[in-house]
Amino acid sequence: MSRWDNIKSSGEQSPVTEKQQGSLELNSATKPKSVENLLEGAVEKAVNHAIFGSELARREFLRLVGAGTASAILNSIFPLNPAKALAQEKTGPIEKKELKIGFIPITCATPIIMAEPMGFYKKHSLDVQVYKASGWAMIRDMSINAETDATHMLTPMPLAISMGIGAQAVPYVMPAVENINGQAITLHVKHKGVKEAKDMKGFKFCVPFDYSMHNFLLRYYLAEGGIDPDKDVQIRVVPPPEMVANLKAGNVDGYLAPDPFNQRAVYEDAGFIFMLSKEIWPGHPCCAFAARKDFAEKNPNTFQALFKSIVEATQYAHQASNRKEIAAAIAPRNFLNQPVEVVEQVLTGVFPDGLGNNKNVPDRIDFDPFPYHSMAIWILTQMKRWGYIKQDVNYTKIAQEVYLAAGCREVMKSLGYKAPAQNSTKHQFALGKNKLFDPDAPENYIRAFAIRRS
């Protein structure tokens, strides 16, 4: 029985808060609506329209299941309370001011990390400690066990955890992407003669986690070059901080990894940058800010303040003129523990590639918080393509539940930033036989690949 069926059969209703009870007692014809009431109404109207399409369909649904059950079902599909809080320009009282946020020491986490030393959390009345973890399994487990309040995650992780893939099923929300681009394929210096994917047959690669853009982009690149990532090469998981040491020791031939560990390999003369990930998919998502759904629902004002802190930090990091300042802030031992020179090379896009070339690629890494549903759908297609998902997938439903595109739009607008008008878009790849991804046809997209597991 599905979660939807459980709610229908039980007739469970969402609890009525004091604020909601008070609003029920008001006569809407005589009492003026506050800005907050109007915003909440707008959020509910937008969600109803997205789900039902028309007022007639909504009324028929209410007639069939009743108002209480309908409310419970809607809340199970879309976290209305956090969305309503996000739509408010001002937060109410902060439910929890002292917070712990987990992160992996990589430049993808720049907004989450820099927001502590540079005061973005404090601006929104939060006392945040960012806590460094050694690997993604540790990040996942700390978050699931509520040892952290919110966390740095790879963009596929909230989807996988919410679906119970690779971990116990726990509902998550992902309100913001941290960075776009910002990865690379780095090879051992002994492989400087490699020119294309077919030259990598027999290689041993490492990626930071199974449910990562690194894994899916490496598989995509290899398969487009005719190399089966499950048969012609080996791919294993290695925590990012251990990647350079494994490369130097010859345990792996290369990796598709987050920075600064691509640039650090060049810094230590252990490897060279073969290809930036933006050369596969320009503007692809990498890492994200995520939280358990129950945390967001129980602490909507805290969640909103945290969300605003992250969006502001992300927008600040987006400005190229701020990158050297940020590099100095996040390079120290308690954060990235890297030479400032290496972090600057990553963030500014002015770097040596290990092949004797000095590159200038301003968008080697960039920062854009908007979590398109279509990004989630592409990730889910790759999880299905490579056998991580065995069952049928409702791509749109999962994307809508986890990636809070509408909420991000409202927060961005409330802070004065321009936000995309649509929750999904078609994505243009730079590499591959089928360079245009249409989120409305995910199964056709999967079937078009010659190398796949499903």
N, C-alpha and C positions, 0 to 999 in steps of 0.2 A: 504494500500500500504506500502511495506517495505521501509526502508531507502535506500536499494539497488535500488529498483524500482524508488524512487524519484530521485536519482542521474542519473539513466539511462534516464529517461524521460526528465529531465531538460537539460541534456548535460552539466551540470556544470563542470567547470575545476578548478583545484587547482591554486591559484595565483602563478605567477612566481616571485621568489625573484630576487634581483639584482645579487646575486651570480649565480643563475640558468640561468638568461638571459645572463650573461657574458659567461657562459660555452657554451651556444648555439651558440655564435658567434665565438668560437674557431674552428679552423680546427684540428680535432683530429689526422689527419695524420701528422701534422707538429708541433703541440704544445705538449710538454711533460706533462704527467699527474702527479699531485702532489700526495703525500701520501694520503691527504684528499680525492682527487677525486677517487683514487683507493679504499679507504675504503667505500666511498659512493656507488661506483659501486658494491662493494662486498655485501653491505647490500641490495641494490635493487635486485641483482641477487639471493640472498638467499630467499628474500621474494617472488620473482617471481616463484622460484622453489617450494617453500612450497605451493603456491596457485595453480599453473598451472601444475606442475609436469614435463612438457617438453617444449622445445622451440617451438615445433609445435603447442601445445595447446595455448601458449601465443600469437603467431602470429595470430592464428585463432580468438582469443578473440579481439585482436586489430583491425582486419579486420571488425569484426561485430559491434563494438561500437565506434571505433575511439580512437586515442591516448589521447585526452583531457579527455574524459569520463572515459577511463581506468585508467588514473592517479587519477582522483577524487575518483573512486571506491576503488582503492588500498589504498589511504590515509584514506578512511572511515573505511576500514577493519583493517589496521595496521598503527600506527603512524610513518611514514617513517622519518620525520624530527627529532623527538627525537632519533630514532634508529640510524640515521646517526651521530648525535652528540655524542651518546654514544660510537660509534665505533671509534671515534677519541681519541687518547691517550692524546692529549692536547685540552683543551677547547678554544673556541674563547672568545671574550669579554663577561663578565658576564652581562646579560641584567638587572638583579635585584639582588642586593647584600644583601639588608636588607629583611629578610624573617621571617615569623611567622609560626611555626609548632605546631599543636595541639597534645596533648598526654593525656592519662589516666595514673594516678600514679600506674602503675603495673610493675613488673619486665620484662614483655614481651616487654616493650618499652625501655629496657636498651640501645640499640644502639642509638636510637633517642635522649634520654635524655643525656647520657654520652657524646655524640658528642659536646654538648655545653660546659660544664665545662672542658672537657679534650682536647678541641681544634681541634677536627676533622673538624668542619665546617670552622674554621678560616684557616686551612691548605689549603682549597680550595677557599679562598678569599670570604667567605660568612660570613655575620653578621646575625646570626640566634638567634631568641628568641623562646624558647620552651614554649608553653602556656598550662597550666594545665586545663583540663576540668573535670567536675564531672561525666559525663556519656557518653555513646556511641551515644545517640541521639543528644547530644550537639556537640560532635565531628563531626558527620555527617552534622548537620545543619550549623556549622561554615564553614566547607569545601565547601559545596554546595553553600553557600552565599558568598564565596570568602573572608571570614574573616580570613582564614588561607591560606597560599600558598601551603602547603603540610601537610600531617597529618599521625599520627598513626591510623591504622584501624585494625579491626579484618579481617582475610583473606576472610571471606565470604562477607564482606560489599561492596568492590568495584564491585563485581559481581552483588549483589542485586541492588545497586544503578544504575549501568549501565543498568540493565534490567528494572528499574522502579518498583522494588518490595519493598514495605515498605517505599518508598520515591519517589519523582519526579525523572524521568529518566534523569540522567546526565552521560555522558561518563567518565569513570575513567580508569586510568592505575595503575597497581601495579607492580613496577619494582623490589621490593625486599621483601622477607619474613624477619621478624625481628627475631623471635625465633621459635625453634621447641621444642616439649614437653612443660614443664613448667606449667602444670595445675594439678589439683587433685580433687578427690571427698572427701570432708570434711564433717563429720557428727557430730552432737551434742554429747557431752560426755555421754548423757543418752542412746545412741545407741551403746555402745561398744560391745554388744552381736551380732550385725549384721554381718553376714558372706558372704551373697551373695545378688544378686538383688531381689530375691523373698521375702527376709526379709524386703524390703523397700516398699512393697505395702501399699498404704495409706499415704506415706510420702509427705510432702510439701518441694519442692526444689526451689532454685532460681539459675538463670544463669544471666550473665551480659547483654545479648542482644539476641533477637530472631535469628539474623543472626550472629551466633558465633560458633566457634568450640566447645565451652563449651556446648551449647545447643545440637548440633548434636552428640557429643561424649557421653553426658549423655543419650540421647535418644537411641543411639546405644547400650550402655552398658545395660540399662534397658530392651530393647527389646530382646537382646540376652539371657537375663535371664528370658524371658517370661512375663515381666511386660510391659503393654502398657502405654507409657508415656503420652498419652492423656486421658486415662480412669482410670488407676490404681493409678496414682500419680498426684500431682499438680506441675506445673512448671511455675514460674513467673519471670519476669525481675526485678532485683535489681542492682543498680549501685555498682561496686566492693567495693568502700570505705564504703558502708553501710552494707556489708554482715556480717561482724563479729558481729555488733550490733544486727542485726536481728537474728543471731544464738543464741547469749547470751540471747536475750529476749524470745526465744522459738517461734518466728514467723515462722521459717523454721526448718526443721529437718536436712537439709544439703544443700550443693551446689556443683556444679562442677564449679570451679572458677580459675581465674588466681592468681598467687602469687603476692605479699606477703600475701594475705589474707587467704590462707590455713595455712601457718606457723604462721601468727598472731593469728589465732584461737587457735593454740596449745600454743603459748606464753601467751595467756590470760586464759588458762585452760577452754576454751569454747568449744573446739572441738578436734577431732583427724583426722589424715589423713588416710582415708579408702583405697584409691587407687590413685596412680599417673597416670596421663593420658597416660604416655608412656607404661603403662601396658595394655592399650587398643590398641593403635597404636604407636609403637616406631618410633620416628622421624616425627610425625605429625606436620603440620604447626599450628601456633596459630595466632600471630599478624603480621602486615605488615606495610610497608611504602607505602603510596599511594598519588596520586595527581589527580586533574581533568585533563582530556586529553587536554583541551584547554590551561591550564597552561604549560604543557609539550611542546606543539607545539609552543606556542608563545615565550617561554623562553628556547630554547633547550640547550644553554650553561649553564644557571643557573641550569636547570634540571640535566644536566650531572654532574656538580660540586656537587650538592646535593646528587645525586646518588652515586658518588664516596665516599663522606663523610660517607654515611650510610653503604656502603659495607666495608669500612675500619674499621669503628667502630664495625660492626658486626663480622668481622674477629678477631679484637682485643679481643672482648668479648668471642669469641670461645675458646681462650687460657685459660685453667684452672688457670694458674699461675697469670692471671690478675684479677681474680674475686674479691679478697678482696679489691684491689685498686678501682675497679669499684663500689663495694658496698658502700665504703666510699664516693664516688663522687655523687651517686644518692640517698642516704638515706636522705639527709637534707630536711627541711620543704618545700622548694620551688620546690622539685621534688617529691619523694615518701612519705616523711614525716613519716618515719618508723625508729625504732631502727636499728642501723647498724648490730647488732647481728642477727636480723630477716632476713635482706637482705642477709647477708653473708651465713646464713643457706640455703637459697634458691639457691644462685648462686654457692656455693661450693658443694652442695649436701650432706653436712654433717649436719644432723638435727635430733632432737627428733620428733617422730611421734605422741606423745600424748597418746600412749599406753604403755609407759615405755621402748620403744626401741630407741636406737640411730642408725640411718641409715647412710649409706655412699653410695650415688647414684650419681656419678659424672655427669651423663647426665640427672639428674632430670630436668634441663633446659639446652638447648644448643642454639647456634646461628649459623644459616646457611642461607644466603640470597637468595639461588636459588629458584625461583618461578616456580616449575614444573607445566606444564599445567595439568598433571594428578591430582595434588592436587586440582586444580579448578574443574576438572570434578567430583572428588569424592564429593566435597562440593555441586555441582549442583545436584548430584544424591540424596543427603540427603534433599535438598530443595524440590525436586520433590517427594521423598518418603513420606515426612511429610506434603505435601499439600501447601507449601509456593509458589511453582510454579504450576500453573494449566495447562498451555499450553505445547505444544511440545517444546523440547529444542534441539538446535543445540549445543551440549556440546563442541565440538572441536572449533567451531567458536568463541563462547563466551570466552573460555579459552585463545585462541590466541589473542583476542582483548584486554583483560584486564591484563593477567599475562605476563609480558615482559621477558620471559625466554631467548630469543636470546640476548636481550639488556643486561641482567644481565651477561650472559656468556662473552660478549665482555668487559664489565667493569671489571669483575673479572680478566680476562686475562690481561687487560691493567695495572692492579695494581699488577700483578705477582702472582695471586692466581689460584689454580687449579679449573676448573669449569666442571660440568657435560657435556658430549658430546651430550646428547639427551634432548629434551624439555619435554618429558614424560617418565614415567617409571611405572612398576607395583609396587604396594605398598603391603607390607606384614603386616597384622595385628597380634597382639598377642592373641586377644580374638575374638571369634565368630565362627559360623559354616562355613562361607565362608571367610577364612582368607586372600585370595589373591584378590586384586582389580585390574582388568584389565580395563584401561581407554578406550580401544577400544570396550568394550561391556557394556556401562553404563545401558542401558535399561534391559538387562538380569540380571545385578547385582541387580537392584531394584526389579525385579520380583522374585528374589530368597529369599527375606525376607518374613517371615510369617506375621510379624506385619508391616503394612504400610498403608498409606492413599490413595495411588494411584497405 
